[in-house]
């Protein structure tokens, strides 16, 4: 069975089983009864095999992986299963499965898998403990018995458990014991958790226990089991967050105020979209984490997914209550139950803030420079069989190309570069045959398959290669190959490769920016020509451009999307005026372009007359994919870290806490981007959720840029690159770039509108 089929089978099985009963009603009933769980239902869970997923087949288990387990615990979160699935069904069993075989261990493992016994793990002694280790609880041997003394806090399950696996120090070494619930000298007191479950404290005074394991292997097993349980708990939190999002969306669609569904109010739409973004980030983070659970990375992975999923669940459930209004604060309505469960799980085994700090300490830091390139004697000829080359080999070859030919002083330039500044590099790539990686070979491109194209782009970004005025490569080329005629391809594409044509985009107008379909620049057909009148604005690289591809209004009588055509225009045509616009960073990055009775040959029409909207939309998905790239955030993060080293900021606890949050925001942006990039690699359509990537990418970029300026203190007021004994950075450039990025390719507010309507399906 394929891995995805196995995961889907367990997910569907869990959804069917849990959906057969109203778990929320059971939560309320058990809460009224003081906590606990249903032993009969626990037995049913055992029969489904949920308790045996991580147990090797040699120990009577299923021998499966974390992905199958996470699919089940996520469904448990969605349905709000009151039984302690992670505490009793994952944690102790994962621990025993990691211990050496032995009579006591083997029997207990079999009984827990079958559901005959229910146990928790008692290892914490103080609030805030994240890592297991020798504590104050001790054990001494008395004949064949072990007698334990000490206190264990925050133990689950409590009432109804048959016993616990207890950590204690034995002969100055770490040990694990089985302590039965009725053992003499054991006292259990129970506090009520915010979600109605019981949180137990165990007092042990010469309490008899059965030795399960002793020494380093026992400690390593407990540490590993703790991380496995945290990842399963993160999946449960994700299920809580996702279901809370769905409940809230449904409520906004049906609740009417002021004569219309409240989901039509833009303020509520945007807030729910922010909840959607957190859920999607948590999904990407968990997905990536499930593939990084080797022993070397297990602790860092567990902290990362716990931090992200705990934040997503608490934020989404809190938002759900607010958007439901007063009904959301009642225990009769389900969102309150989800909120309380999120609070309880987010606090257990370390909250989001604690795990951000822990991840920051545990995670391997990326190198300051990209991986080493191949020797400069590498073969760069474009006629190679890219399909036959592994991705790792191809990436190394790209780095070798940059190492040999790209000027090192031009890496990571702070501002968008002009044609004059990048022309030499553009022509170098043209000469080598590496200029158009996405174009078919018959048109002078490299013909890279999708996965190599993504790799090429990612390595370009990682090396810090300045982007040239390349809209002829990334926009006109693909447009003409899909919608153009062969005559248009032969006429325009070679001149793009030769650097003779520098293309600009003529989409935005003074009253048609994010509302692109409202373009008013008019093109009237006059024999073999269109007569164009109007204005385009925010034209990037307009001063450098020789040609423009533009959207024009060719029919005023139909709905606005239907009367648009796509034209190619030579900017030297009489009647065109280009006026540079100086931005707040002092750069002439944009232009206004005015058209006064400009005659454009009809043969420059791309696609059918009045079908320009179809042509324009074809580019938007991939444009937002690349706009959502983590490159700017990663580079700015490296600048923040560089500044912190230069100015000794790592000693500031407040700074390191903010940095940890932004480091994880960037890591999870990278995970989300990787998911969309994988779709592109497989040639699948880019879904409308791509808008969330653009939002999170640009807003993370801005938060990092603001931290950079704040941390630079007085240097944050200097316009240019700062060089002194304290600092060597261009401090303000990232913020100016980030402010632009939030606006172009559709402002973030418009992207939220798109997500509200196309993904959340909220009413207009």
GIBEL-V57954 format. One record per helix or strand of 2 or more residues. SS is the DSSP state (a for helix, b for strand). FROM is the first residue (numbers start at 1). LEN is the number of residues. Records with the same first field share a line. If there is no record, write none. Layout:
SS=FROM-LEN + FROM-LEN
//
This chain:
a=3-17 + 23-10 + 39-9 + 50-3 + 57-3 + 66-14 + 85-14 + 103-12 + 216-39 + 262-3 + 266-25 + 298-32 + 334-14 + 352-11 + 386-3 + 391-15 + 408-3 + 419-14 + 441-3 + 450-14 + 471-13 + 486-12 + 516-3 + 602-3 + 612-16 + 631-17 + 649-3 + 653-29 + 690-28 + 733-9 + 748-11
b=119-4 + 138-5 + 145-11 + 163-8 + 173-8 + 186-7 + 198-17 + 256-2 + 260-2 + 503-4 + 522-5 + 529-8 + 547-7 + 564-7 + 576-6 + 590-12 + 605-2 + 722-2 + 728-2
//
